[in-house]
Amino acid sequence: MKTRRVGKLITGLIVAVALAACAGTRQKESTGEYIDDTTLTTKVKAVLLDDPTVSGLAVNVESFKGVVQLSGFVKTPAERDRAVELARKVGGVKQVKNDILIR
């Protein structure tokens, strides 16, 4: 009887630790947030690649908790502005950080 209680207690602790490991903090994404950000990055990159005025291959996209960071090099300020505009229109984007440089 006592062995079963100890077994259940250990199982409960293992489950609690596993669930806590999936939780996010300010500096770390939860598992769900990671999946959401991966999807968001893919959507933004696809929109940039699909636009004829933006060199989508030259713009890097990273996401963290809904904030999209654009970096890389473009030829004109208009191309940089267009990339930011397109990224902002993607559903789920909370904010866009523009680190694109003009070459």
N, C-alpha and C positions, 0 to 999 in steps of 0.2 A: 504494500500500500504506500509506504513512504517512498519507495523507489519510483513509483508512478508519479508522485507529486514532484519529486526532484526532476524527473524526465520532462514533465510538463513545464516546469519552471525554466529549465534550460532551453527548451524549444521556444518558449515565449520570449526569452531574452535574445535568442538568435534572430527571431522574426523582428523584434524591436530594433535591434542593431542594423539589420538589413534594410529596414524601412528608413531609418535615420540616415543611412548612407546615401539614399536616393534623394534626400532633401537638399534644396539649394540654399546658398547664403549669398551675401552681396558679391563675393568674389568667385563663387562657384555656382554653376548651373545645376538644377536638378535634372534628373533623367528626362523628364517631360520637356523642360525648357531647352535642353540640348537638342532634342528631336525637333522641336518647334523652330529653333534657330537654324538648324541644318536645312530644314524645308524653306525657311525664309531666305537664307543665303542662295539657295538654288533658284528660287523664284526671281530674286533681284538679278542674279547673273543671267538668267534666261531672258529677262526683259531687256537688259543691256545688250546682249548678243543679238537680239531680234531687231534692235533699232538701227537704221542705216546711218544715222548721224553720230553714233557713239562707237568707238573702237572697243567693243566689249571684251576682247582678249587682253587689252592693255589696262583694264580696270579690275583691281582685286576687290573682292567682297567678303567681309567677315561680319558675323552677327553675334551679339551677346545680349540676352534678355530683351530682344526686340529692337535693340539699337544696332543699326547697320553702319559699318565703317567702310567707306570707299577709299581706295588708295591706288597708286599707280601713276601713269603718265598719259596725258592727252595732248593734242596739238593746239587746241584753242580754248579760250575761256568759255565760249558757247558750248563746246562739247562737254566740258566739265559741268556747266550748269545744267545741261540736258541730262547727264547721268544722275545728278542729284535729284532733279525733278522726277525722273522715271522711278528712282528708288523710293521716293516719298509716296508715290501712288500705289505701291504694292501693299496689299492688305496685310496687316500685322506689323508693319513697320511703325515703331513708336517715335524714332528719331533717326536722323542721318548725320553721321560725322563725315565731313568732306576733307579728306587728306590727299586729294588728287592734285598732282603738280602738272604745270604746263611745260612742255618740253620745247 
